Amino acid sequence: MATAPDAGQLMSMLMKIINAKKTIEVGVFTGYSLLLTALSLPHDGKIVAIDVDREAYEMGLPIIKKAGVQHKIDFIESQALPVLDHLLEHGNEGAFDFAFVDADKVNYKNYHERLMKLVKVGGIIVYDNTLWQGTVAMTEDQLSGQDSFWKDSTDALVELNKLLAADNRVEISQAPLGDGITICWRVR
């Protein structure tokens, strides 16, 4: 349950290409992608890191501290939507260069609308797990045996993929790295 190393390397390069300084991470878990982000940002870079599970984040915190990048991270233990709404309500439209989303799949669409306001034109939003072990390409018959978590997540990711493909505010690339990442470059 961590970002695939090849996806992490690509995200690190993307952050460096756009000279990202201020980022959002929705879903932190033990902090592997958070560490990659912190290492990719300049010394004065900042990350708003949101996750409901502080205990999982604290498992990876010793590595983050050892890397000397803890000062870049503002960890917020919370559901993401209220935090994103709070950021919007407090004048942060267009304030972020990069966002990475790897959290509850059923809210990806809701995150997208908020992140499109928070991430500046020219910034990048990356969604993890957009291929969802291939289930996004399966028929209803093939999906019939899934439990409700997998079915709901699959449905949400299919809906997200359609939304992103039709969203003229972004140019997208879906890369088959790990469980699939979709890179959205905000162009309007």
C-alpha positions as CSV (number, residue, x, y, z in Angstrom):
1,M,0.0,0.0,0.0
2,A,2.7,2.5,-1.1
3,T,3.3,4.4,-4.2
4,A,5.2,2.4,-6.8
5,P,8.8,3.4,-6.9
6,D,8.7,4.1,-10.7
7,A,5.6,6.3,-10.2
8,G,7.4,8.1,-7.4
9,Q,10.5,8.8,-9.5
10,L,8.3,10.2,-12.3
11,M,6.4,12.5,-9.8
12,S,9.7,13.7,-8.4
13,M,11.0,14.6,-11.8
14,L,7.7,16.4,-12.6
15,M,7.9,18.5,-9.4
16,K,11.5,19.4,-10.3
17,I,10.5,20.3,-13.9
18,I,7.8,22.7,-12.8
19,N,9.9,24.0,-9.9
20,A,7.3,23.1,-7.3
21,K,7.5,24.7,-3.9
22,K,4.1,24.3,-2.4
23,T,2.2,20.9,-2.7
24,I,-0.8,19.0,-1.3
25,E,-0.8,15.3,-0.6
26,V,-4.2,13.7,0.0
27,G,-3.6,10.4,1.6
28,V,-0.2,9.9,3.3
29,F,-0.2,6.4,4.9
30,T,3.3,5.7,6.0
31,G,4.8,8.6,4.1
32,Y,6.7,7.0,1.2
33,S,5.3,9.4,-1.4
34,L,5.5,12.2,1.1
35,L,9.2,11.6,1.6
36,L,9.7,11.6,-2.2
37,T,7.8,14.9,-2.4
38,A,9.8,16.5,0.4
39,L,13.1,15.4,-1.1
40,S,12.0,16.9,-4.5
41,L,11.2,20.3,-3.1
42,P,13.6,23.1,-2.4
43,H,14.7,23.7,1.2
44,D,11.9,26.3,1.7
45,G,9.2,24.0,0.0
46,K,6.0,23.2,1.9
47,I,3.6,20.2,1.8
48,V,0.1,20.1,3.2
49,A,-0.2,16.4,4.0
50,I,-3.7,15.2,4.8
51,D,-4.6,11.7,6.2
52,V,-7.1,10.3,8.7
53,D,-4.4,8.0,10.3
54,R,-1.7,9.8,12.2
55,E,-0.4,6.5,13.5
56,A,0.5,5.2,10.0
57,Y,2.2,8.6,9.2
58,E,4.2,8.3,12.4
59,M,5.5,4.9,11.4
60,G,7.4,6.6,8.5
61,L,8.2,9.8,10.4
62,P,11.7,8.5,11.7
63,I,12.8,8.2,8.0
64,I,11.4,11.6,7.2
65,K,13.3,13.1,10.1
66,K,16.5,11.2,9.2
67,A,16.3,12.7,5.7
68,G,16.1,16.2,7.2
69,V,12.8,17.2,5.5
70,Q,10.3,17.2,8.4
71,H,10.3,21.0,8.4
72,K,8.6,21.0,4.9
73,I,5.6,19.0,6.1
74,D,2.4,20.3,7.6
75,F,0.6,17.0,8.6
76,I,-3.1,17.4,9.2
77,E,-5.0,14.5,10.6
78,S,-8.4,14.8,9.0
79,Q,-10.7,13.8,6.2
80,A,-9.5,15.6,3.2
81,L,-12.6,17.4,2.0
82,P,-12.9,19.7,5.0
83,V,-9.2,20.6,4.8
84,L,-9.4,21.4,1.1
85,D,-12.6,23.5,1.7
86,H,-10.8,25.3,4.5
87,L,-7.8,26.1,2.3
88,L,-10.2,27.5,-0.4
89,E,-12.1,29.6,2.2
90,H,-8.8,31.1,3.3
91,G,-7.5,32.5,0.1
92,N,-5.4,29.6,-1.3
93,E,-6.9,29.5,-4.8
94,G,-4.0,28.9,-7.2
95,A,-1.5,28.7,-4.4
96,F,-0.2,25.2,-5.0
97,D,2.1,23.9,-7.7
98,F,1.5,20.2,-7.3
99,A,-0.9,17.7,-5.7
100,F,-0.8,14.0,-5.3
101,V,-4.0,12.0,-4.4
102,D,-3.9,8.5,-3.0
103,A,-6.8,8.2,-0.6
104,D,-10.4,7.1,-0.6
105,K,-11.2,6.5,-4.2
106,V,-14.9,7.3,-3.9
107,N,-13.9,11.0,-3.3
108,Y,-11.4,11.4,-6.1
109,K,-14.0,13.3,-8.1
110,N,-14.7,15.6,-5.2
111,Y,-11.0,16.2,-4.6
112,H,-10.5,17.0,-8.3
113,E,-12.9,19.9,-8.3
114,R,-11.3,21.4,-5.2
115,L,-7.8,20.8,-6.4
116,M,-8.5,22.5,-9.7
117,K,-9.1,25.6,-7.7
118,L,-6.1,25.1,-5.4
119,V,-3.5,24.2,-8.0
120,K,-2.3,27.0,-10.2
121,V,-2.5,27.0,-14.0
122,G,0.7,25.2,-15.1
123,G,0.6,23.0,-12.0
124,I,0.2,19.3,-11.9
125,I,-2.3,16.9,-10.1
126,V,-1.5,13.2,-10.0
127,Y,-4.0,10.6,-9.1
128,D,-2.8,7.1,-8.0
129,N,-4.5,3.8,-8.6
130,T,-6.5,4.9,-11.6
131,L,-6.2,1.5,-13.3
132,W,-7.3,-0.2,-10.0
133,Q,-5.8,-3.6,-10.8
134,G,-7.5,-3.5,-14.2
135,T,-11.0,-3.4,-12.8
136,V,-11.7,-0.1,-14.6
137,A,-11.7,-2.0,-17.9
138,M,-13.8,-4.9,-16.8
139,T,-17.5,-5.5,-17.7
140,E,-20.2,-5.6,-15.1
141,D,-20.3,-9.4,-15.3
142,Q,-16.6,-9.6,-14.5
143,L,-17.1,-7.2,-11.5
144,S,-20.1,-9.1,-10.1
145,G,-18.1,-10.9,-7.4
146,Q,-16.5,-7.9,-5.9
147,D,-17.3,-6.7,-2.4
148,S,-18.8,-3.3,-2.0
149,F,-15.5,-1.5,-1.3
150,W,-13.9,-2.8,-4.5
151,K,-17.1,-2.2,-6.5
152,D,-17.6,1.3,-5.2
153,S,-14.0,2.2,-5.7
154,T,-14.0,0.8,-9.3
155,D,-17.1,2.7,-10.1
156,A,-15.6,5.9,-8.7
157,L,-12.4,5.5,-10.7
158,V,-14.3,4.8,-13.9
159,E,-16.2,8.0,-13.3
160,L,-13.0,9.9,-12.5
161,N,-11.3,8.6,-15.6
162,K,-14.2,9.8,-17.8
163,L,-14.3,13.1,-16.0
164,L,-10.6,13.7,-16.5
165,A,-10.8,12.7,-20.2
166,A,-13.5,15.3,-20.8
167,D,-12.1,18.1,-18.6
168,N,-10.7,20.8,-20.9
169,R,-8.9,22.5,-18.0
170,V,-6.3,19.7,-18.0
171,E,-4.2,17.7,-20.3
172,I,-3.8,14.2,-19.1
173,S,-1.5,11.2,-19.4
174,Q,-2.4,7.9,-17.8
175,A,0.7,6.0,-17.1
176,P,0.6,2.2,-16.3
177,L,3.1,2.6,-13.4
178,G,2.2,0.7,-10.3
179,D,-1.6,0.5,-10.2
180,G,-1.9,3.3,-12.8
181,I,-1.3,7.0,-12.3
182,T,-3.1,9.8,-14.1
183,I,-1.1,13.0,-14.5
184,C,-3.2,16.1,-15.0
185,W,-1.4,19.3,-16.2
186,R,-3.6,22.2,-15.5
187,V,-3.8,24.4,-18.6
188,R,-6.8,26.6,-17.7
